Amino acid sequence: MRTAKTVSITLPPELLEKVQAVARAEHRTMSELFREALRRYLSAGTLADPEWQSLLRRIRNAGRALGVASEADVERLSDEFRQEKRRAS
């Protein structure tokens, strides 16, 4: 009897291409790569680390204060920051 469960995920095309290339280069399946990545992520223990949680809270609060609601907002703010730095140079 099979004990593993099948899980479906979505990836942006460029990330999928990178994962496929790594799998080919290492002669591994993509399932093996994802299992290893998840094991490493879970063993890192970052979710239980109080310092990490504190950092996440501070970053989220700072983001809210800047009006960040999406990755597009982060990109926009980064672009604005770079433009200001160029003007100041």
Backbone torsions as a table, in degrees:
resi	resn	phi	psi	omega
1	MET	NA	139.2	-178.9
2	ARG	-77.7	130.3	179.8
3	THR	-102.6	-15.8	179.8
4	ALA	-83.5	151.5	176.2
5	LYS	-113.4	144.8	177.9
6	THR	-85.2	134.5	179.2
7	VAL	-125.9	137.3	179.0
8	SER	-106.3	134.8	176.4
9	ILE	-130.4	159.7	174.6
10	THR	-112.1	142.8	-180.0
11	LEU	-134.0	145.9	172.0
12	PRO	-64.1	148.3	-176.6
13	PRO	-52.5	-41.1	-177.5
14	GLU	-67.6	-35.2	177.3
15	LEU	-70.3	-40.8	177.4
16	LEU	-58.3	-44.4	179.8
17	GLU	-61.3	-40.7	179.1
18	LYS	-65.0	-43.9	-179.7
19	VAL	-63.7	-43.3	179.0
20	GLN	-62.2	-39.7	179.3
21	ALA	-65.3	-42.4	178.6
22	VAL	-64.4	-44.2	179.6
23	ALA	-58.7	-45.4	178.6
24	ARG	-62.1	-47.2	-176.6
25	ALA	-63.0	-33.4	-178.1
26	GLU	-97.6	3.9	-179.7
27	HIS	53.4	49.0	-179.6
28	ARG	-130.0	163.1	174.7
29	THR	-86.0	160.7	176.3
30	MET	-64.9	-33.9	177.3
31	SER	-59.4	-42.5	178.8
32	GLU	-62.2	-42.3	179.8
33	LEU	-62.7	-46.0	-179.1
34	PHE	-66.6	-38.8	177.7
35	ARG	-61.3	-44.9	179.8
36	GLU	-64.0	-42.6	179.6
37	ALA	-60.7	-43.1	179.4
38	LEU	-67.2	-40.8	176.8
39	ARG	-59.4	-44.6	-179.9
40	ARG	-64.7	-42.4	179.6
41	TYR	-61.0	-46.9	-178.5
42	LEU	-69.3	-34.6	-179.3
43	SER	-75.7	-19.4	178.8
44	ALA	-66.0	-25.6	175.1
45	GLY	68.6	19.6	-176.0
46	THR	-63.5	-29.2	-178.1
47	LEU	-69.5	-28.3	-178.4
48	ALA	-93.3	-8.2	-175.7
49	ASP	-76.2	116.6	-178.1
50	PRO	-60.2	-35.6	178.7
51	GLU	-65.9	-41.4	178.8
52	TRP	-63.5	-44.6	179.6
53	GLN	-61.3	-40.5	178.2
54	SER	-63.5	-43.9	177.8
55	LEU	-61.2	-45.3	178.8
56	LEU	-59.8	-42.7	178.3
57	ARG	-60.6	-46.1	-179.4
58	ARG	-62.4	-43.1	-179.0
59	ILE	-66.1	-43.5	179.0
60	ARG	-61.9	-42.6	178.5
61	ASN	-63.3	-41.9	178.5
62	ALA	-64.1	-41.5	178.2
63	GLY	-61.8	-44.9	178.1
64	ARG	-60.6	-41.3	-179.7
65	ALA	-62.5	-31.0	178.7
66	LEU	-87.9	-3.4	180.0
67	GLY	81.2	23.4	179.9
68	VAL	-79.2	120.8	179.2
69	ALA	-125.0	-8.9	-177.6
70	SER	-155.9	171.3	175.7
71	GLU	-63.5	-31.4	178.2
72	ALA	-62.0	-37.3	177.4
73	ASP	-64.7	-39.6	178.4
74	VAL	-63.1	-45.2	178.0
75	GLU	-60.2	-45.0	-179.5
76	ARG	-60.7	-47.6	-180.0
77	LEU	-64.0	-38.0	177.8
78	SER	-63.4	-44.0	178.6
79	ASP	-62.3	-43.6	179.0
80	GLU	-61.5	-42.4	180.0
81	PHE	-62.3	-44.5	-179.8
82	ARG	-63.7	-40.6	178.6
83	GLN	-62.9	-42.7	178.8
84	GLU	-62.8	-40.8	179.7
85	LYS	-64.2	-39.6	179.4
86	ARG	-64.9	-42.7	179.5
87	ARG	-63.6	-35.6	-178.5
88	ALA	-73.8	-21.5	-177.8
89	SER	-77.1	NA	NA
